[in-house]
Amino acid sequence: MENKYIKPGAVLCIICFIFLAGPVASSDWPIYKGNIFFTGNNDEITVKNSNLKWLFQATDMVYNPIVSDGMVYFVDIKKNVYCLEEDSGKLVWKLNLKELSARFFPGSKAAGKVKYPLVKDNRLILTDNFVIYCLDKRTGNVLWARTGMSDEKELFDRDSEYNRKTPSYDPNRAGAWDPSKHSTTLVEGIYSDPVIASDMIFYGTRNVFMSREIIQGHLKWDNKSIKSYSGFPSFYDTYIFTQSMDYQKNTFTLYCLDAATGKVVWANTINKPEQIFSPVVYRRNVYLASGSFVHCFNLADGSRVWEHNYGETITSNPSFTEREILFTTGNRQVTIIEPSDGSITASINLGERSSPYFVTIRDQIYVASTFNRKVGDRDLPFTALRALRFDRKDMLWEFIPPFPGGAYQPAASGGIMFLPAGNYLYAVGTDYYPRIIDGGDAIYDPYGKRDPDDKNDSRADRDKKSDEKIEKDAIDKAIKKKEAEPKTDFRTMKISVKDENNNPIQADIDIKRWDNGKMVFSRRIRITQADQEITVPDADDVEITADSDGYVPKKIVISREDENKSINLERIEKGKGIVVDNIHFEINSAYLKKESLNILDRMIESMKRNTKIRLEVRGHTDSTGTHEHNMKLSEKRADAVKDYMIKGGISPERLLSQGFGPDKPIADNTSTGGRRKNRRTEFFILDK
């Protein structure tokens, strides 16, 4: 289907796909603020400064940006959906959901504000009060959409290409969707932001909580026992957590559900709040904000661990740093508490009714808040974005947008903060500060460097020039980039994946190449035989990660001289300790390096497929330095690996961590090579 909203800037996408030799791995955004700790970032890279990289002017007030695979997605109050290049702020495509939903409701207005966008693989999920949309994130084309009417209508005619491609019901196929048992009717009134877990979409309506498969949007299950304003879910491992605020019974209940079936595992009723937020799970507890209280429940059975009254109404969803919970109170203050007992460790007061929103990255917090500034004879709202360090609470930098507009929830990726404020989206954190910034319809020219002849152009003229400039810039940029980069050639080599006894096994392998911290090649291949011929970049430092069910993933790094390589995987067996190569940390710290994440992501996927696996992450150091320092460092590094896996969706019940410092060496600490072997991360299998 042709998308009339796609701008010429889409040319750049096409060119980039051509120049990039293979698809780049997906960067999902499956839940509000990006991950199940609700940090607001997807890669743990801190934003170093307040330099403005670009800005983009939308049709109206913008909100809820998310980032995936080099693109930024957000919506405005008039129900426009935008896709911009993360690096340049150039428009790739734009889609108006009000016009799209008119296909369902001819002559009527679409209802409700667009909720938080989500991304899974190449699918962009959006909802308003009555419709759930699934778009191709690369083009904005609609893959499917389903209404909230009592008799569901599909976006497409029955004889459309979409429906011709839709698989029919096959009773002999395991897990097939059965239309006789499952309705596709969406109960009127989508109440909450949805979440995506295990290729399923979970969300609440005014009368029921439900799950849909992401491929076609068909209903998987619904739980009609969760009534009256259900939703704002979160997930961990095989569990979905949601709530129900029943005004008739005057109750508020937290539910733990089995994600596969929707059946209630446990429930706990507490005082009814004015507003509900998504629960947050950390280690073995579930944390829920309600009114002025935070409640802490045991993950296993829902029993109450503690509750604490903070005196003022909680006005944001709780989020986790590495060791702390934080949220806003009184719409003016960020409160930071200890997870074990709820005691306050620190607070940041941002002024009366400042409406703060925050992102956390490592040991830093980035707070967007609203303040009033006198412009002429009017008091106008402006946004301030501040970066602070948790340990000292001192301000690292501050950014104040040049145009008025109140704060909304920012998002971070790749060391850039994407800040919505008023009608503008700002990208903050670049190493340079351009003198003229031209993004969309927005022109920021603080030094008066822009051509004065352009200032008198009409909006239509500017739109036309902008479209022409987008296309020209796209082509020029792609050509220049290609000319500047060394040519990527390819070669063939042979690869084998074997078990501990050197027997060939089938496995999936990820082939990746990085250049200056950016992934320039990514491909996933199935290995079915020994010495299988594959194509790889003709370069040094190419990563190959092998993964097979029942085995611990392993990564190797090849050079261009390698013609035949074998990867030996260790079987997951109870009571076995397995050293995991290629998990690296920054010097003398517990911060995981970005190149460590792929092997951990593969282990997370393996544990999701094999739900009985329980393991202990063990950290080891060499003997350099004091014994006390090494013990603490090994404990922190083991915790960092465990916390990353929890954030990836593995239940805390399945993970333990322990640091051994230098006490269990496997090599001689007197040599450089020996010390390198002793600095290791080990997975000890507790159960399988």
N, C-alpha and C positions, 0 to 999 in steps of 0.2 A: 504494500500500500504506500502510495506516495505521501510524504509528509511535507505539506506546504510551508511548514514553519522552519524547516531546516535552512539555515543561512549559508552563504557561500563559504563561511569559515569551516564548514564540514569538509571542504577540500583538504584541509590540513590533516584531518583524521585519516582520510584515505591515503594521503601521501605518506604519513607516518607509518601506517600499517604496511605499506609497500616497502619502505626503507628499513623497517624493523624486521629482521629475518626470523619471523616466528612470533606467535602470540605471547604477550606478556602475562605473567601469572595474575590472577584476579586478586583484587583487594576488596574484601567484603565489608559491608557496614550493616550488620544484621539486627541492630537494636539501637534505641535512643542513646546518643552520645558514643556510638561506635562499638562498644564492647560491654561485657557483663560486669565490669567494674565501674562503668559509666564515667570514664575519664575524658571522653571527647576527642581522643586522638587514636590513630591507627598504627603508629610506628615508633613511639617513644623517642622521637628526635626533638630536642628542645628548640624553642624559638629564641634566637640569640639577640635580636635587636628590634627596634620599632620602625625601621625603614619601610616606607610604603612601596610595595612592588608594583601593584596595579589596583585600579578600582573599576567597578562596573555599575552603571546606573540601570535599574530595572524600571518597569512601568509603575510600580507602587512599592509599598513597604515589603522588604525581603526578610526571610527568616529560614531557619533550619538548613544550613549548608551541610553537606556531607562530601567525602572525597573518596574516589575509587579510580585506580588505574590511570592516573594523570588527568582526571576530569573532576570538576567540582559541580555538584548538583544542588539546586535550591529552588524554593518556590517564593511567590509573592502573594500578597493579600487578594489579588484579582485572579488567583488560581492559574497563573502562568508557571510552567516548569522550565527551568533553564539548565543547560549543560554548557560549561565553559572549560577552556583549557586551563589546567592548574597552573602552568608555567607563565602564560601570557594574559589570561583573563579574556581571551577572544571567545565570542559566541560560536558554539558548534551547532546546537539546535535549541529550539524553543517550541513549547506546546502549551496550548490553552485548554485546561481541563473542563472549563465551563462549556466551551464549544464542543468538546469531545462528548461530554455527558448529555448534550442535547440530542445525541443519537438515541439515547435511552428514553429521554423525557422531552419529546418534541414540543416546543413552545413554552417550556417551563424552565425555571432557574435551577441550576445545580445548587445543592445545599451544602453549607458548611465549609469551614476553613480546612485546607489541605493539611493533613497530619505529617508526622516526621517521615521523610523518605528513607527507604532501605535498599540495599544492594546485596544480591547474592549472585555470584558469577557474572553473567551478562544481563541479568534481569534487575530492573528498577521497579520497586513496588511503592505505590502511592495510594492513599485513601482519603476520601472526604467523608461526610456523614452517611452517605448512601451507596457509594461505589468504591470498589477496589480495582485498581488498574495495575497491569503488569506491562512494562515497556521494555524494549530493547535499549539498554543504556547507551549503546554506541550511536544509535540513529534517532531515538525517540519514537520509533514505530511501535504501535500497540500490538502486543502479543495476545493478550486477552483482557477482558474487563467484565465484571459481574456486578449487577445492580443490587440495591437493597429493597426492591419491591417484593411483594409476597409471591408473585409469579416471576421468577427470575428471567430476565432477557439477556441474551448474549449480544455483544457488540456487532457480531457478524451474522449475515444471513446463513441459513442452513446449507446452502450450496456454495458457500465461500471457500476459498482456498484453505483458510484456517480450519474449517470444519471437515474438509476433505482429508486433511492431514491428521485430524484428531483420531487417535486409536479408538476403535469400537470396543465394547465390553466383551471380554473373552473369559468365560467362567473357568477355563482350564489354566489361566495364567495366574500365578500366585500374586496376591496383593492387588489384583485388578479392581478398579473402581466399579462398583455395582450400582447402577442407577435405580434399581428396585429397592435397594437397602439404604441408599444415601441420597438425600435431596441436595440439589445445588442451590436451594433457596437461601438467600442471605437475609437474615432477620433485620428489619428496618432499624437503623440507627447505630452505626459504628461509633462506639464511644471512645475508644482509646487508641493510642499509637500501637501498631502491631509489632511483632518480632518475628524473625526467621530463625529456625533451628532445624537441622536435619532435613533440609529441603521442604519444610513445612512452614506455613504462615499461621501464626496464632494471634487472635485478637478477640476483644470483647465487644458486645453490643449492649443495648439496653435490657435485653432479656435472656441472653444466652452467651456462653463462651464457646469458641469453635476453632477448628483447625482446617486448613486447606492445603492441598499439595500445590507446589509452586509452578509446575509445568503447564497445567491447564486451568488451575483455580477450582478444581472440583473439591467438594467437601469431603474431608477425611473422617471427622467426628464432631459432634457438638455435645456439650454438657448443659442440659437444661436445668440442672439443680443449682447452677451458679446464676442467680437471677439478679436483675436490677442493677444496671450500671457496672458491668463486669469489665475487667481489662487491666490495662497498664501492666502487662506481663513482663517477666524476665525468665531466663532459663539457666540451667546447669545440668550438664550431662544428660540424663534421661528424664529430668524433671522440668515441668513448667510451673512457675509461680504466678498467681494472679489474685485479684481481690474482687469482692462484690459489696457494693454499698446499697443495702435494701432500705429504702425510705419508709416502706409500709411497716416493716418489722422493727425499724430503727436500729439496725445492726450493721456491723462492718466486719467482714470475714476475710482472712488470708487463707488461700488454698495452695496446697502442693499437689500437682497433678502428674500422672504418668503421661509423658509426652506422646507415646504411641497410641494410647487408648482414650485419654481424657478422663480416666477414672481418678477419683480423689484418693490420694495417699494419706493426707492428714489435713485438718482444717483447724483454725483457731480464731475465735471471735474476740474483738477488742472494741474500745470506744470509737464511736463514729466520728470521723474527722470532717472538716469543711472541704478538704481537697485530698485526693489520693495520688500516690506516687508508686513507681515500680519498686518492688523489693530488691534488695541487693544481698547476694550471698558471698560470704567471705569465710574461708576455711570451713568450719563445721556449724556455722550459724547463719540465720537469715535475719536481715535488718529491715525494718519497715518504719517509715515516718507516718505519724498520725497526729494531726493537730500540733500541739507543742511537745509531743512525746516521740521518742525513738524506742521501738520494741525490738528485743533480741530474742529469737526463737532457735531451738535446737533443730538442725537440718534434718536429722533422722526421724523425729517423731512430732515436731512442732511444739514441744513443751517450752514454756517461757524460761529464758535464762536471766534476763534483766529488763527493766524498763527505766527510762529517765525522762523527767520533765525539764525542758530547757526554758520555760517561762514565757516564751514568745512562739507564735505560730511558725512552723517550719514551712518555708516557701519555695523549696526546690527539692528535686530528687537527690537522695544521698548518693555520694560517690566515694570511691576508695582511692587513696594514694597507695604507696607501698605498704604503709603500716597504719594508716589513720582513716577514719571516716570523716567526711565533711559535707555540709549542707548549709543553706542560708536560712536565717531566722529573721522574722520581722520585716522581710523584704529589704533589709539594709545591711545585714551582717553575715559574714562567713564564719561558721562555727566548726571547729575541728575537735574531734573526740577520740578517746581510746576505745578500740573495739571490745576489749575484754570486760569493761564495766560501764562504759558510757560517759566517763568523766571527761570534762572539758580540758583539753591541752593548750588550746590557743583560740583566738578569735580575731577577725579583721573587720573593723567597722568602716563602712563605706559611705556613711551619711544617711539621712532620713529618706526612706522610700527610694533607694537608688536602683532597685530591681536588678540585683547582681546575678550574672551567669558566669560559670567558670569552667576551665579545662585544666586537668592536671597532667603533668609530664615529669616523670622521675621525681626529683625533689623540688619541683617548681609548680606554682599555681598561677594561672592567667585569669584575671577577673575582668569581665566587661560589666560596667555599671553606667547608670544614667545620671546626669547632673544638668542643671539649668544654667544657661548663659544668656546674658543680655545682648541682644542684637537689635540695634536701633532702640525702639521703645517697646520691644517685645521680649518676653522670656521664652527661649526656645530650648527644647531638650537636646543635649549632646551626649555622645558616648565617650567614655574613657576606658581604655584597655591597659591594664597594669600587669606586669610580670613580677612575682615575688618569690622568694625562697622560703621554704617552710621552716628551716632551722633558725633563720635570723629574722624572718618577716620583713626584711628590708626590700625596698623596691628596686628591681634591676633595671627596668625601663618603663616608659609610659607612652602610649599612642592615643592622640585625640584626633578623630577624623575632621577634615576641613568643612564638612557639610553637616547640618543638623539632622538629628534622628536618634531615637532611643535605642538602648542596647537590646540585643537578642542573643541566643545561644551561639557562640562561635564553635569552630571545628579546626583541628590542627592536623597537618600531614607534611612530612618532608621538611620540617623546620620552618613552615609557614603557617601563620594563623589566619583563618578566613573569618572575617568579622562582619556580620550583618548589622547595619545601623541605618535606620530610615529607609530610603529608596536605594541604598548603595550596598554593595558587597566589596570589602577591602581585603587585599592580600598583604599581610604585614610580616616582615622578617627577612627581607632580602639583604644580600651583601652590598648592594649598590642602591643609590637613591636617584632615580631618573628625574631630570628637571621638568619634563613634561610627561604627564601620565594620561593616556587616552584609552579608556576602557568602555566599550559600549557607547552610550550617549554621554558618558561622564568625561569632562575635561578638567584636569587639575594642573594649573600652570602658575605656581607660586612665584616664578621668576620672570614672567612675562615673555617667555621664549616662543610662544605659539605665533604663527603667521596671522597678522591682524585681519587679513582678508577672509579668513575662515570664521571669524567671530560673528559675522552678520548672516551666516547661512541659516536658512529655515530648517526646521526639524526634518522635513522630507529630504532636503538637500544633504543634510548631515547623514541621514539614514542611507541614502544612495552612495555617498562618498565612503561611509563606513563599510557597507557591503563590498564595494569595489576594493577598498583598502584591505579588508579581511582576506579576500581571495588572493590579492597580489602578495600580501605579507605572508600568507600561508605557503604559497609556492616559493617565494624568495627564501623564506626561512628554512623550508625543507631542503631546497637546493644547496643553500649555504652550509647547513648542518651536514649534509651528505658530503660536500666537498671538503669540509674541515675535518671530518672524521676519517680515521684510517679505514680502508676498505675491509669489510668483513668477508673473508672467504670461508668456504666450507670444505670439509674433507670427510672421508669415511674411516671408520675404525670398527673393531670388533669388541663386543662387551659380553661378559658372562656374569650371571648372579648365581652364587652357590651357597650351600649351607656349610656348617662347621666341618662336615665330612667330605667337603669338596664335590658334593653332588649338585648338578644344575637344578635350579628351582625357577618357577615363574615369578616375575616381579614387575612393578612399575618403576620407571626411573624418571627423575626430573633432571633435565639438562639446562644449566643456567650459566650465563656470562654477565659479569658486571663491568662497568666502565665508569670510573670516578664516582662510585657510590650509587649509580643508576643501573638497573637491569636493562640490558640491551638485547638479550636473547633468552627465551624460555620455551621449553617444549617438554611434554610428557609423553613417554613411549612405553608400550608394553613389551617386556622381554619374555619370550616363550621358549627359547632354546639357547644352548651354549654357543659362544662365538657368533652372536647375532650381529649383523652389520647395521650400524647406525650412522647418521650424519651429525657432525658436531662442528662448531666454529673452529676454524683453523687458527687457534690462538692458545696462549698459555693461560693458566688459572681458570679453566673451565670446570664448573662444579657438576658432579653427577651424584645424585642421591637415589639410593635404591630402597624400595619399600615393598614388603610382602606380608600378608596376614600371618600372624603367629611368630614374626621375627621383629627384632629391633632394627629400625631404619639405620642406614649408614651412608655417610657422604665421603666421597673421594674428590681430589682435585687433580686434573690431568693437565699435561703440557702438550704442545703440538707434536712432540716426538713420540707420544704414546700411540701405538698402533693396536694393541690388544691388552685389555684390562679385565681383571676379575674382581668382583666385589663379594666378599664372604659375609653373610648375615648370621647373627647368633639367634638361635631359637629362644623364644620367651618360655622359661621354665621356672616353676616355683622354687624359691630358695637360691636362685642363681643371680650373681652380680655381674652386670655387663657394663664395661667402660664405653661411654659414648664419645666418640671423637668429634671434633669440630664444634664443640660448645665453648665459646670464648667470651671472656669478660674484658672490660676496660681495665687498664693497669691499676692494681691495688684497690679495686672496687667490685661491687656486685652488680654492675650494670651490664646486661647482656649486649654483645655486639650484634649488629643487624645481620651479619652473615651466619649467626648461630640460629636464627629463627626458623629457617627452612627445615632443619633436621627436627626441631621441636614440633613444628607444625605437622610433620609426617607422623611423629609419635602420637600426637593428639588425635589425628585421624585414625590411626591404628587402634587406639584405646576406645574411640567411639564405635568402631566396628566390633571390637571384642570387649564387651561391657563388664566381663568378670575380672579383667586385669586390675590388680592393685600393686602399686610399687612405692618404694622409698627412694627419693633422690638423695644421693650421698655426695657431699662435697669434700675434696681433698686439696691440700696445698703441698708445696715443698717446704724445706726447713729454713728457708731464708726469713730472717726477722724473728720476733719473739713468739713463743708458743701461744701466749694469750691472744696476740693479734691474729695469728694464723687460724686459731680455733674460731674466733668471731667471723673472720673473712670467709671461711669454709661454710659456716652456718648461714651467713647472708647469701652466699652464692647458691647453696642448695635451696634456700627459700625462694630466691629469684626465679630459678627454674620451675619450682613447684607453682609459684604464683602465676607465671606465664601460662602454664598448662591449665590452671584453674580459669584464668581469663579466657582461654580458648574453648572453655566449655566442659572441662573434666571436673566431676564432682570432687570436692575436698575429701569426701569419705574414701576416695580411692588413692589418695596421695599422702605420703609422709615425707619429711625431710630431716636430714641430720648432717652435721659437719664434724669431720674427724681431724681437721687441721693436718699436721704433718705426721700423725701417729701411725698411719698405715701406708708406708711407701711401697712402691712396686719396682723401684729402681734406685740406683746410687745417687744420693743428693750432692755428691762432690763434683759431678759432671753436668754440663749444660743440658745434654740430652736426657740425663736421668731426672733432673729437676723438671724438665718439660713433661715427662711421663707422669711424674708424681702430681702435677697440677692437672687434675682430671675431675670429670663428673661421671658418676656411676649410677645406673639404674639397678636397684636390688628388687627382684620380683617377689612380692609377698603372696600373691595369689594369681591364678589364671583360669 
